[in-house]
């Protein structure tokens, strides 16, 4: 049976754009099971969030964490999680590996503590196709 965690009396920001509300949140394992005024519900662990905000995980749409997350020491992403981040996009700014599948394998090798979305690094793809030429791509290069 999965353990339960009850977060009580928090100021809940639900991500909908509405103002916060006072609410309790019941977690079973890694899933949200109930939200609202949960009164008499008991749980294995209770967190008193009085005076605190409770929010869904945040998304970092411009992260340079890809290299670190591929290492055994950093793959569990404790610093990111401590900031409330649960999803990161890697390969911003057009940089990163051209072989996205290999990068994905590297990221998954040690397990990940956050969700990872890979951007196709347009700058790296451009260099792969046309080197460092400072010009528009030719029709043949565009086909590649």
Secondary structure, 3 states (H helix, E strand, C coil): CCCEEEEEEEEEECCCCCCCEEEEEEEECCEEEEEECCCCCCCCEEEECCCCEEECCEEECCCCCHHHHCCCCCCCCHHHHHCCEEEEEECHHHCCCCCHHHHHHHHHCCCCCCEEEECCCHHHHHHHHHCCCCCCCCHHHHHC
